[in-house]
């Protein structure tokens, strides 16, 4: 039996998505009616603490990045569905809630994560009485003993139809070898398949204030047992995606213009560390 142990980074991301629903002004960047509910009573006190951090610039900017990241992925998924994609794979799904508010009846969703994190999520879903949709499949992958392609196939994934992959909040924690292996697998999917992920620029590319913020965040995730490992400059990540076309690589100015330009509050990205990228086959 696998002990249900939450990923601390997955929990922190979920708390910030939930805080957006409660504390940020309308219109919401990510309208997610499941975000608060999935956390249940166990994490409600932690969520309530967020109210004391609303005006801290770094906390606000990080929340903005996380909700815009999910919104961007779902916007790109909408494009994929309009092009005929019928499978959606979330790599490192964490407490992502898309599958429980999926507006596309013909879209099958596969949530991929470590067995312990996935078991924890399923306990939260049961506790919160959130039903598991029929078009959702959980794919537990222990990468020390299993492979992504084999586990997806066992879950009913069809490798021969176009698929959209979301890889959010994962790349900075990978080795370069693991990143390339996953990109290679996705690049082998049929034409019209797509991919979205976020990545961080190297510390050396950041301003001095951003380096301090980077160091603070890096220390916290390392303490949680999930240290940062992998960073790219935009040209470097583009070279890794040579098999793809129509790359869109967004930095803070572009993300702010797209998702925060009309807001009257302080919710927006700061600095240049984090970027979003989408690509197609």
C-alpha positions in Angstrom: 0.0 0.0 0.0 1.3 3.4 -1.0 1.2 6.0 1.7 -0.6 9.1 0.5 2.0 11.8 0.8 1.2 15.2 -0.8 3.7 17.0 -3.0 4.3 20.2 -1.2 4.7 22.1 -4.5 1.4 20.7 -5.8 -0.3 21.8 -2.6 1.2 25.3 -2.8 0.1 25.7 -6.4 -3.4 24.5 -5.5 -3.7 27.0 -2.6 -2.8 29.9 -4.8 -5.3 28.8 -7.5 -7.9 28.7 -4.8 -6.9 32.0 -3.3 -7.5 33.6 -6.7 -11.1 32.5 -6.6 -11.6 34.0 -3.2 -9.5 37.1 -3.0 -8.9 38.5 -6.4 -11.2 40.9 -8.2 -13.5 39.9 -11.0 -13.1 39.0 -13.8 -11.0 36.1 -12.7 -8.2 35.0 -15.0 -8.9 31.4 -14.1 -12.5 30.8 -13.2 -12.3 27.5 -11.3 -15.2 26.5 -9.1 -13.5 23.3 -8.0 -10.3 25.0 -6.8 -11.5 25.8 -3.3 -13.7 22.7 -2.9 -10.9 20.2 -3.7 -8.8 21.4 -0.8 -11.5 20.5 1.7 -11.6 21.4 5.3 -8.1 20.1 6.0 -6.4 22.9 4.1 -8.9 25.7 4.7 -6.9 27.3 7.5 -3.9 27.5 5.2 -6.0 29.0 2.5 -7.3 31.6 4.9 -3.7 32.7 5.7 -3.4 33.8 2.1 -5.5 36.9 2.9 -2.6 38.4 4.9 -0.3 38.1 1.8 -2.5 39.6 -0.8 -0.5 42.8 -1.2 3.0 41.4 -1.0 4.4 41.9 -4.5 6.3 38.6 -4.8 3.3 36.6 -3.5 0.9 38.4 -5.8 3.2 37.9 -8.8 3.6 34.2 -8.1 -0.2 33.8 -7.9 -0.6 35.6 -11.1 1.9 33.4 -12.8 0.2 30.2 -11.6 -3.3 31.2 -12.6 -2.2 32.5 -16.0 -0.3 29.3 -16.6 -3.4 27.2 -16.1 -5.5 29.6 -18.2 -2.9 29.5 -21.0 -2.9 25.7 -21.0 -6.7 25.6 -21.2 -6.7 28.2 -23.9 -4.3 26.1 -26.0 -6.3 23.0 -25.2 -9.4 24.8 -26.7 -7.4 25.4 -29.9 -6.4 21.7 -30.0 -10.0 20.5 -29.5 -11.2 22.8 -32.3 -8.6 21.0 -34.5 -10.0 17.6 -33.6 -7.9 16.5 -30.7 -9.8 14.1 -28.4 -7.2 13.2 -25.8 -5.6 15.5 -23.1 -2.7 14.3 -21.0 -1.7 16.3 -17.9 1.8 15.4 -16.9 2.4 16.1 -13.2 -1.3 16.8 -12.8 -1.1 17.6 -9.0 -4.4 19.0 -7.9 -5.3 20.3 -11.3 -9.1 20.5 -11.6 -9.7 20.7 -15.3 -11.0 17.1 -15.6 -13.8 17.9 -13.1 -15.1 20.9 -15.0 -14.3 19.6 -18.6 -16.6 21.3 -21.1 -15.7 19.0 -23.9 -17.8 15.8 -23.8 -15.7 14.0 -26.4 -12.4 14.8 -24.7 -10.8 12.0 -22.7 -8.4 13.2 -20.0 -5.4 11.3 -18.5 -3.9 12.6 -15.3 -0.3 11.4 -14.9 1.5 11.7 -11.5 3.5 9.9 -8.9 1.4 7.2 -7.2 1.6 8.8 -3.8 0.5 12.2 -5.0 -2.3 10.7 -7.0 -3.5 8.7 -4.1 -3.6 11.8 -2.0 -5.6 13.6 -4.6 -8.1 10.8 -4.8 -8.6 11.0 -1.1 -9.2 14.7 -1.3 -11.7 14.1 -4.2 -13.6 11.5 -2.1 -13.6 13.7 1.0 -14.9 16.7 -0.9 -17.5 14.5 -2.7 -16.2 15.5 -6.1 -17.3 12.8 -8.6 -14.7 11.3 -11.0 -15.9 11.8 -14.6 -16.2 8.7 -16.8 -13.9 10.3 -19.4 -11.0 10.7 -16.8 -8.3 8.1 -16.3 -5.7 8.3 -13.6 -2.2 7.2 -14.7 0.1 6.5 -11.8 3.8 6.4 -12.9 6.7 5.6 -10.6 9.5 6.5 -13.0 12.0 4.4 -11.0 10.2 1.3 -12.1 7.7 2.2 -14.8 7.6 4.1 -18.1 5.2 6.8 -19.3 4.3 5.1 -22.6 3.5 1.8 -21.0 1.4 3.2 -18.2 -0.6 5.4 -20.6 -1.3 2.5 -22.8 -2.4 0.4 -19.8 -4.9 3.3 -19.0 -6.5 3.1 -22.4 -4.5 5.9 -24.1 -4.6 5.7 -27.9 -1.1 6.4 -29.2 -2.4 6.7 -32.8 -4.7 9.8 -32.4 -3.7 13.4 -32.0 -3.2 14.4 -28.3 -2.6 17.6 -26.4 -0.1 17.5 -23.5 0.1 19.9 -20.6 3.3 19.8 -18.6 2.8 22.5 -15.9 5.1 23.2 -13.0 7.3 20.2 -13.8 10.2 21.1 -16.1 12.3 23.0 -13.5 12.4 19.9 -11.3 13.6 17.5 -14.1 17.0 16.4 -15.3 17.9 17.3 -18.9 17.8 13.6 -19.7 14.2 13.3 -18.4 13.1 16.4 -20.2 14.5 15.2 -23.5 13.0 11.7 -23.1 9.5 13.1 -22.6 9.8 15.6 -25.4 10.9 12.8 -27.7 7.9 10.7 -26.7 5.5 13.6 -27.4 7.3 14.4 -30.7 6.4 10.9 -31.8 2.6 11.5 -31.5 0.5 12.1 -34.7 0.3 15.3 -36.6 -2.0 18.0 -34.9 -0.8 16.9 -31.4 0.4 19.8 -29.2 2.3 20.6 -26.1 2.3 23.4 -23.5 4.7 23.9 -20.6 6.3 26.5 -18.5 10.0 26.9 -17.8 12.4 29.2 -15.9 15.3 31.2 -17.2 18.7 30.6 -15.7 19.6 32.6 -12.6 22.4 34.4 -14.5 19.8 35.9 -16.9 17.9 37.6 -14.1 18.2 41.0 -12.5 19.6 41.3 -9.0 16.2 41.6 -7.3 14.9 38.7 -9.4 18.0 36.6 -8.3 17.1 37.2 -4.7 13.5 36.1 -5.3 14.7 33.1 -7.2 17.0 32.1 -4.4 14.2 32.4 -1.8 11.9 30.2 -3.9 14.6 27.7 -4.7 15.5 27.4 -1.0 11.8 26.7 -0.1 11.3 24.0 -2.7 14.6 22.4 -1.9 13.5 22.2 1.8 10.3 20.5 0.6 12.4 17.9 -1.1 11.7 19.0 -4.6 14.8 21.1 -5.7 15.0 23.1 -9.0 17.4 21.5 -11.5 16.7 22.6 -15.1 16.6 26.1 -16.7 16.6 27.3 -20.2 17.2 30.5 -22.2 14.5 30.9 -24.9 16.9 30.0 -27.7 18.0 26.8 -25.8 14.5 25.5 -25.3 13.6 26.2 -28.9 16.5 24.1 -30.0 15.2 21.2 -27.9 11.9 21.4 -29.7 13.2 21.1 -33.3 10.6 18.5 -34.1 7.7 20.9 -33.4 6.5 24.0 -35.3 4.5 27.1 -34.5 6.2 27.7 -31.2 4.8 30.4 -29.0 7.1 31.5 -26.2 5.7 34.1 -23.9 7.5 36.2 -21.3 6.1 38.5 -18.7 5.2 41.4 -21.0 3.2 39.2 -23.3 1.5 37.3 -20.5 0.6 40.5 -18.7 -0.8 42.0 -22.0 -2.9 38.9 -22.7 -4.3 38.2 -19.2 -3.8 41.2 -17.0 -3.9 44.2 -19.2 -7.4 45.4 -18.3 -7.1 44.8 -14.6 -7.3 47.6 -12.1 -5.7 45.7 -9.2 -2.0 44.6 -8.8 -2.4 41.1 -10.1 0.3 40.8 -12.7 3.6 39.1 -13.3 6.9 40.8 -12.3 10.4 40.2 -13.7 11.4 37.8 -16.4 12.1 34.5 -14.8 9.1 32.4 -15.8 7.9 31.8 -19.4 5.1 29.8 -21.1 5.6 27.8 -24.3 3.3 26.0 -26.7 4.2 24.0 -29.7 2.6 21.8 -32.3 3.3 18.8 -34.5 
